Amino acid sequence: MDPYGIRSCTVALPFCHFTLKAPKPLQKAYPRELTTIGDHLRKKRLDLKLFQKDVAKIIGCDECSIWNWENNYNEPVLKFIPKIIDFLGYVPYDVSKLSFGERIKIIRQSNGLTIRELARELGVDPKTIWNWEKGEHKPTKELRERLEKSCISLKL
């Protein structure tokens, strides 16, 4: 389509055949580090090419909640954590670096249980669970076995 017939569409250096390839840069909104539940949610949502309203429908909350979580303005309430874990397909916490009490709390929340509900299931006082989570006390061997046999899906 050269009107003057000057260009022949031939490569200037025909002996030099190479192609530059690089991965497409990440979106500006894409999280660089996954430190919060909101970061995990945003990464998964962008990977799946979903809108916040789509994720809100899946999780069962409103779009504003997703926006707040992704922007780290607040953390999800207990009732949404199991649904978030289902959406992500994994538990967004590194439990290996947590203390025993912190692991109990994460696992309890991952299963959507309040302190009272877990205490009722184990047959202990809620204050006992609270003390475990705060690291003030540790459960006896018997209670630890009951804890592992109950709703707990992650290793303590």
C-alpha angles and dihedrals in degrees: 000000000000106000093200098044092233100119118062096187089242118141111253093230107031092179092059106078115169137129126210113227128181135158116263110262116255119255116265089244093053110109115244094198127031103220104136138037087252091058091051091048093049092048093049092044093051092044089054091042092235130150122236090251090057092053090045090057092049094049095038100240135103127276092249090061092055090049092050093048093047092049091046095239091132143351124251118264119250097262092061098047097083090049091049090051090050090051093048094043092223142053107267094215128089097228093180092074096046129095120248092260093049090050091052090052094048093046092046091051092044088058091048094244128145121218089257094052093050091045091052091049092051095039095239136118116273089235088062091057090045090053091050092051092048090050094241094121138010125221122255118254091260093050091045090054090049089048092052092047095048125070094317111126098173125066117259 
